[in-house]
């Protein structure tokens, strides 16, 4: 499992910690996340993981709202997201994350620790790697 952040990136409404094989995104408090935000995420994905499988971890330490239907547009994403893990801090954030699963186009799991998120993303990357052989 990776432990060193390659670098951090702030895009105004969210912060990213970029690793070799996955990134951790933290959306700012109070944001209403919708399609324009998702498109900015896509720009980050394309820049840092062009044509490379990677994992996405959503750190839900802040309170924000997601329009889950914006994920329907994610089907056009060229990047290869192998899975999305959500780090939850409360039962409410866990329930919100599991509700949003219905709208996601890639595998998703919600957890209460960063270690569980990282472990699952690593497993998904390995699974993807084996499937490509």
Secondary structure by P-SEA (a helix, b strand, c coil): cccccccccccccccccccccbbbbbbcccccccaaaaaaaaaaaaaccccccbbbbbbcccccccccccccccccccccccbbbbbbccaaaaaaaaaacccccccccccccaaaaaaaaaaaaaaaaaaac
